[in-house]
Amino acid sequence: MKKLKCYEGMLIVVDMINGFVKEGALHDKKIGDVVPRQIELIKEAKENNDLVVFIRDVHTEESVEHRRFGGALHCIKGSGEEELIDELKPYEEDAITFEKNSTSFMFAKGFIPMLEEMENLKRIDVVGCCTDICVVNGVIPMINYFDENNRNIEVTVHEDAVETYDAPIHDRKEYTDAAILLMAQQGAKIKRKTLR
């Protein structure tokens, strides 16, 4: 992998792990519907010589975050839930992976130092799950970080490559729509694949 300061573009893939897509207390198989589009974007990023970054939710049983999700233990280290889904594993080898213990990838150990080293970064694309939790909680602080440091970096969220899960009590569409709106209001570009 070339030095980080050489990259002008980056694709961030948020929490496409077994514990949200395949199995466990907080998974929803419909999240897998966006995987083909994510793979297209990963391949485009590699063709453009952009950096691909995978974010993985990784917790211990003592992680305080579990309490906010009804005590549902999820993505425990060593359980397999914290592993990238098989469809994306082939792309992990020449990417960077960060583990996070919160709903914001901005606070993953090493993520901000990586951004600091990427002095020629001009654009970031974001895909993943869950739109209304880990995606929005990563994108908005990242935009604020760039503003604070006077870095003019275009952040694009691919609406056709993010997804969330349905809670047992209600449809989360309203939350997803709100998250997309909030990210747009903060300056993120919202993009869908255009059909030819």
Buried (B, 14 or more C-beta within 10 A) or exposed (E): EEEBEEBBBBBBBBBBBBBBBBBBBBBBEEBBEBBEBBBBBBEEBBEEEBBBBBBBBBBEEEBEBBEEBEEEBBBBBEBEBBBBBEBBEEBBEEBBEBBBBBBBBBBBEEBBEBBBEBEEBEBBBBBBBBBBBBBBBBBBBBBEBBEEEEBEBBBBBBBBBBBBBEEEEEEBEEBBEBBBEBBEEBBBEEEEEEEE
